[in-house]
């Protein structure tokens, strides 16, 4: 029997995600992949995977999963309650589960997305170089109850449980850094000042494709239609409504609304965690600053394995097997006081 995890109950928009499939934009397909690659990396590092291995991305609320493998390590990256067989378990910690056990992930307290990684990665068949579901184009699908996801036997399943302090993750602040353009000349000076000085709220029209924002109207200089051209991750378009649209992982490949700015790569994980009702602002940086931010974030992500520490568990959650499996005596005694 193939080792697997089984979805007992699925969250509202859960899917399998890895780094995505870059290189297909010329064919009309954006890269997709994890909306928050920083949290994806954290979940994977906790279980000993490469940072971009395939994991489950859940939105607002997580899933209930049964293990159909002799032993696996799983970890949840996200501010959601976690239980194993109904008992509280920590997020941001590698958990050792055995066949028949069930892990359930509740509603996120902060942010829009979290990730559940399994040691060895989720081994669904790759398509066009990626295991990511691209929901807008029908590559893969939203997870549903009853889905069986194969997992590999690779990965760390022994040794002490390890944890990670989420404060160590290299997120940029919520004021999203942007590079103006490529069509900022299609806006008036007043429009640019409003864009960079105003506060915008995420509307209910928010998904993996992008976020429609509501706030101070941005004035165009000469209409709002342009010749369609390529859409980069983080593109901010301003249509005739004069309200910005922030495009994310599953953005369209081209668009004809003027593009006032592009969110820098290092700010995209922060953008991927925005949920309806959140308020945000934009701040312009130079291309050189954007490159430096990205390099610093990449270096911080590469250092995550060295930041793992032995997890501290709640004594009330310990089982007899946990204690019997550890050497609790550091020496030899003859039994006398």
Secondary structure by P-SEA (a helix, b strand, c coil): ccccccccccccbbbbbcccccccccccccccccccaaaaaaaaaaaccccccbbbbbccbbbbbbbccccbbbbbcccbbbbcccccccccbbbbbcccbbbbbcccccccbbbbbcccccccccccccccccccccccccccccbbbbbcccccccccbbbbccccccccccccccccccccccccaaaaaaaaccccccccccccccccccccbbbbcccccccbbbbccbbbbbccccbbbbbcccccccccccccccccccaaaaaaaccccccbbbbbbcaaaaaaaaaaaaaaaaaccccccccccccccccaaaaaacccccccccccc
